[in-house]
Amino acid sequence: MTSPADRPAVQAAAPRVAVLGGGIVGLASAWALARAGCRVEVFDDDPGGGASFAAAGMIAPTSEAAFGQEHLLAAGLASARLWPDFARDLEHCTGASVALQSTGTLLVASDHDDAAVVQRHTMLLDRLGLASQRLGTRAARRLEPALSPRLCAGVLLRDEHSVDPRRVVRLLLAALGSLGVQVRPTRARPLLAAARCVGVVTEPGPGRPVERVEADAVVVASGWSARDVVLPGLDLRRAVRPLKGQILRLRGEPGLLTRTVRATVHGDEVYLVPRPDGEVVVGATSEDVGVDTRVTAGGVHELLRSAVAVVPEVAELELVEATARLRPATVDNLPLVGATGTPGLLVAVGHGRDGILLTPLTAQVMTAAVLDAPAPRHAESLDPQRFAAERSPM
Ligand SMILES: Cc1cc2nc3c(=O)[nH]c(=O)nc-3n(C[C@H](O)[C@H](O)[C@H](O)COP(=O)(O)OP(=O)(O)OC[C@H]3O[C@@H](n4cnc5c(N)ncnc54)[C@H](O)[C@@H]3O)c2cc1C
């Protein structure tokens, strides 16, 4: 647990920072800023209730690698390397375990066409110099005996992790509490005056009047809804869009699987992420349907059908939860993290499918941007200015 001696000394001149959004990105940025000595307040009427609530928690830059996405891959690899220290610091600060799982990812395929997809991915990893280990079906089943004997192809990616994002959010809230950072249960928007950001204006609520809160820096970390924040010079509506994901939580005895399994099943992608307590997360749909968080029969059916084809025993697990949330996607699949061009106003939005993976790197980049310190590597590719209103996207 954080003792008073561990707490950063907050100087009277320390910057006051308002963070709009208490998802994993906003909370981790707030925590990093508070540890760097800033006076931080977070604003969110439902902290942890957005995309971070749904996320499976794969920290999986190599399984997510795709042609033409080299910047995202480089940022993802860098952030994955930061995760063990990030988890350790959070454990030190809260006295609770993050339960980071570092057992890797197994890629499998259900027929020969699917095997070709897995093979193409492995060739891409080879070309990028990223380690993968090809396994026969038998070797894959020796690692994970619950896999269906009908699968073909197996590839082991050893350097990937997973984590329960809900647990991380809980611990970040506890860590912020121990540093005296308030999370105020209200939404807010940036307050601009004379072409700079001078604080935030809270949304009115029952018995809660509008309030103006001064800040030296405001960080917009409000996930997909950042697209509704009107900023001078930065076109967030063009940059960010909601991308629906449906996901299931199942429960059985611990040990059905020991690592994340990602499969291509007759052309459909599915993943199964096991937790140490017996939970198995099955995800996820990817639907470009605007602002819609309904769980549909078709979405649940599709996920369960694919998951049972990969691990037949999934049919025996208890279906505990079906959830849908909106990923904050961007047109170039990279988040926007850093200064906006309006003094005092920064953004950390647009983390798409990879917000859990990219959290530690985002918190570092954001801290450097607020304190005007040298930017960490990879910060340049996340620069929000690529969506400056008068410029075209990359
Ligand atoms: C089904 C699914 C599975 C996923 N799996 C993975 C995975 O395995 N690995 C991975 O890396 N990523 C995964 N993701 C992506 C990941 O969840 C997101 O990229 C990440 O959670 C984004 O975090 P965030 O804090 O930016 O947004 P959010 O978690 O959406 O948080 C935004 C917050 O802002 C608040 N807010 C909105 N407007 C305002 C306002 N005006 N003022 C104040 N607060 C406001 C909201 O209440 C919310 O709490 C998955 C996403 C989905 C949907």
The ligand as a MOL file (V3000), in Angstrom:
LIG
                    3D

  0  0  0     0  0            999 V3000
M  V30 BEGIN CTAB
M  V30 COUNTS 53 58 0 0 0
M  V30 BEGIN ATOM
M  V30 1 C -15.7980 -6.2480 -26.5500 0
M  V30 2 C -14.4850 -5.5550 -26.3910 0
M  V30 3 C -13.3210 -6.3010 -26.1590 0
M  V30 4 C -12.0990 -5.6440 -26.0290 0
M  V30 5 N -10.9730 -6.3860 -25.7630 0
M  V30 6 C -9.7720 -5.7680 -25.6610 0
M  V30 7 C -8.6030 -6.5140 -25.3740 0
M  V30 8 O -8.6490 -7.7250 -25.1760 0
M  V30 9 N -7.4020 -5.8430 -25.3290 0
M  V30 10 C -7.3170 -4.4930 -25.5250 0
M  V30 11 O -6.2040 -3.9510 -25.4880 0
M  V30 12 N -8.4290 -3.7630 -25.7680 0
M  V30 13 C -9.6410 -4.3610 -25.8410 0
M  V30 14 N -10.7630 -3.6380 -26.1030 0
M  V30 15 C -10.6210 -2.1800 -26.3370 0
M  V30 16 C -10.5750 -1.4280 -25.0090 0
M  V30 17 O -11.6460 -1.8330 -24.2000 0
M  V30 18 C -10.6620 0.0700 -25.2490 0
M  V30 19 O -9.7300 0.4800 -26.2110 0
M  V30 20 C -10.3670 0.8190 -23.9510 0
M  V30 21 O -11.1820 0.3310 -22.9070 0
M  V30 22 C -10.5680 2.3080 -24.1320 0
M  V30 23 O -10.4540 2.8870 -22.8620 0
M  V30 24 P -10.9120 4.3770 -22.6220 0
M  V30 25 O -10.6160 4.6820 -21.2050 0
M  V30 26 O -10.3590 5.2410 -23.6880 0
M  V30 27 O -12.4790 4.3480 -22.9130 0
M  V30 28 P -13.7000 3.8740 -22.0100 0
M  V30 29 O -13.3760 2.6690 -21.2110 0
M  V30 30 O -14.8730 3.7930 -22.9230 0
M  V30 31 O -13.8800 5.0620 -20.9820 0
M  V30 32 C -14.3620 6.3220 -21.3520 0
M  V30 33 C -14.9990 6.9350 -20.1210 0
M  V30 34 O -15.3280 8.2900 -20.3980 0
M  V30 35 C -16.5220 8.5870 -19.7160 0
M  V30 36 N -17.0690 9.7890 -20.3540 0
M  V30 37 C -17.7030 9.9100 -21.5510 0
M  V30 38 N -18.0100 11.2020 -21.7780 0
M  V30 39 C -17.5470 11.9210 -20.7130 0
M  V30 40 C -17.5490 13.2960 -20.3550 0
M  V30 41 N -18.0880 14.2280 -21.1520 0
M  V30 42 N -16.9900 13.6630 -19.1760 0
M  V30 43 C -16.4260 12.7460 -18.3610 0
M  V30 44 N -16.4010 11.4230 -18.6410 0
M  V30 45 C -16.9490 11.0200 -19.8060 0
M  V30 46 C -17.3600 7.3320 -19.8210 0
M  V30 47 O -18.3270 7.2810 -18.7720 0
M  V30 48 C -16.2900 6.2570 -19.6960 0
M  V30 49 O -16.1610 5.7900 -18.3630 0
M  V30 50 C -12.0070 -4.2430 -26.1730 0
M  V30 51 C -13.1830 -3.4940 -26.3610 0
M  V30 52 C -14.4160 -4.1490 -26.4710 0
M  V30 53 C -15.6740 -3.3270 -26.6520 0
M  V30 END ATOM
M  V30 BEGIN BOND
M  V30 1 1 1 2
M  V30 2 1 2 3
M  V30 3 2 2 52
M  V30 4 2 3 4
M  V30 5 1 4 5
M  V30 6 1 4 50
M  V30 7 2 5 6
M  V30 8 1 6 7
M  V30 9 1 6 13
M  V30 10 2 7 8
M  V30 11 1 7 9
M  V30 12 1 9 10
M  V30 13 2 10 11
M  V30 14 1 10 12
M  V30 15 2 12 13
M  V30 16 1 13 14
M  V30 17 1 14 15
M  V30 18 1 14 50
M  V30 19 1 15 16
M  V30 20 1 16 17
M  V30 21 1 16 18
M  V30 22 1 18 19
M  V30 23 1 18 20
M  V30 24 1 20 21
M  V30 25 1 20 22
M  V30 26 1 22 23
M  V30 27 1 23 24
M  V30 28 2 24 25
M  V30 29 1 24 26
M  V30 30 1 24 27
M  V30 31 1 27 28
M  V30 32 2 28 29
M  V30 33 1 28 30
M  V30 34 1 28 31
M  V30 35 1 31 32
M  V30 36 1 32 33
M  V30 37 1 33 34
M  V30 38 1 33 48
M  V30 39 1 34 35
M  V30 40 1 35 36
M  V30 41 1 35 46
M  V30 42 1 36 37
M  V30 43 1 36 45
M  V30 44 2 37 38
M  V30 45 1 38 39
M  V30 46 1 39 40
M  V30 47 2 39 45
M  V30 48 1 40 41
M  V30 49 2 40 42
M  V30 50 1 42 43
M  V30 51 2 43 44
M  V30 52 1 44 45
M  V30 53 1 46 47
M  V30 54 1 46 48
M  V30 55 1 48 49
M  V30 56 2 50 51
M  V30 57 1 51 52
M  V30 58 1 52 53
M  V30 END BOND
M  V30 END CTAB
M  END
